[in-house]
């Protein structure tokens, strides 16, 4: 998609249709310990379906979360009915399920580091998802029209995060979109420090852009801002 040091993609919020609830950041910060973070970073049952302090607190499918968002992706990137889409950090396959419902002729694939998530994926998605790591994607170059990674690559340490960005670029033949933990001012930074549970790479948005250039990631991007 791009050579190291060249132009990065667009800063665009393609998750603006995804429902967001008010997060009790201060309350959560008083309860979360390093032990909670240690357990969460295993990405096992506790993270997906355990207590809320370890992660999702119950990771279940609901159409209100992804249906509008996959339409947003389709329209923004002008995806053809038979496009190929990869979700890096696919969890239980919810987004891919809604892509497939919207565009039945689409080729979908998902990868997640969590064996628990893949074992407990939606039955309709089990043929399309597999265990794997974003830093070493098991796909050929230029395999997908769109590669998406939402709140995933930042869970790697900086050098591995950079490697994963190169991998996203390598397997995409057209488009890529990621969301990572970031802040734009001191208040957002303070909130992120309180909220962060799993990310190992998080920084000011400008520093992320520098990392994108260093990694040769030319795809689009936006930020998860703790609010």
RABELUR-V665347 format. One record per residue. N is the residue number from 1. PSI is psi in whole degrees, -180 to 180 (* if undefined). D_LAST is the distance of its C-alpha to the last C-alpha in whole Angstrom. Layout:
n: [N;N]
psi: [PSI;PSI]
d_last: [D_LAST;D_LAST]
//
This chain:
n: [1;2;3;4;5;6;7;8;9;10;11;12;13;14;15;16;17;18;19;20;21;22;23;24;25;26;27;28;29;30;31;32;33;34;35;36;37;38;39;40;41;42;43;44;45;46;47;48;49;50;51;52;53;54;55;56;57;58;59;60;61;62;63;64;65;66;67;68;69;70;71;72;73;74;75;76;77;78;79;80;81;82;83;84;85;86;87;88;89;90;91;92;93;94;95;96;97;98;99;100;101;102;103;104;105;106;107;108;109;110;111;112;113;114;115;116;117;118;119;120;121;122;123;124;125;126;127;128;129;130;131;132;133;134;135;136;137;138;139;140;141;142;143;144;145;146;147;148;149;150;151;152;153;154;155;156;157;158;159;160;161;162;163;164;165;166;167;168;169;170;171;172;173;174;175;176;177;178;179;180;181;182;183;184;185;186;187;188;189;190;191;192;193;194;195;196;197;198;199;200;201;202;203;204;205;206;207;208;209;210;211;212;213;214;215;216;217;218;219;220;221;222;223;224;225;226;227]
psi: [-35;160;154;132;-4;-174;137;174;-152;142;108;132;95;5;21;-10;-4;127;137;138;158;125;132;72;-49;-42;-44;-41;-33;-19;-32;134;172;-28;-39;-44;-41;-45;-42;-39;-3;-20;46;-159;-40;-38;-44;-45;21;-154;148;-26;-17;-11;-124;-32;27;97;97;152;137;128;-21;-19;-44;-19;-49;-34;-41;-31;-38;-46;-47;-48;-41;-42;0;44;135;160;-28;24;159;127;136;133;111;111;48;-11;-128;9;20;-47;-42;-37;-45;-32;-47;-35;-39;-39;84;-25;0;148;122;149;147;148;141;145;-17;115;-37;-45;-43;-41;-29;22;161;139;-38;-21;-11;-33;-15;-8;155;161;136;177;141;-23;-7;76;129;51;154;161;145;41;-23;145;-30;129;126;139;111;116;48;-55;-25;-8;-3;153;161;-49;-38;-33;-45;-41;-40;-35;-39;-38;-41;-43;-38;-42;-7;134;-2;-65;154;150;131;157;133;157;130;171;161;-8;174;-37;-43;-34;-44;-41;-41;-42;-32;-35;-34;132;-41;-22;137;-16;116;142;180;148;-38;-35;-34;-43;-38;-43;-40;-45;-43;-36;-14;27;115;13;-179;166;160;180;144;116;121;122;*]
d_last: [33;33;34;33;32;32;30;26;25;23;19;18;16;18;15;15;17;15;14;10;10;7;7;9;7;10;13;12;13;16;17;17;20;21;23;20;19;23;24;20;22;25;23;26;26;24;21;21;23;23;21;17;17;19;17;17;19;21;21;23;24;23;24;21;19;21;24;22;20;24;25;23;24;28;28;26;28;31;32;35;36;37;35;34;30;29;25;25;23;24;23;26;26;24;24;27;29;27;28;32;32;31;33;36;38;35;35;32;31;29;28;26;27;27;30;29;27;30;32;30;29;30;34;34;32;34;36;34;32;32;31;31;29;27;29;32;32;35;36;38;37;36;36;33;32;29;27;23;21;17;15;19;20;18;19;23;24;24;27;27;24;26;29;27;26;29;30;28;30;33;33;32;34;32;29;25;22;19;15;14;12;11;10;12;12;12;9;7;10;10;6;8;11;10;9;12;14;17;16;19;18;15;15;15;15;19;20;19;21;24;24;24;27;29;28;30;27;28;25;22;19;15;12;9;6;4;0]
//
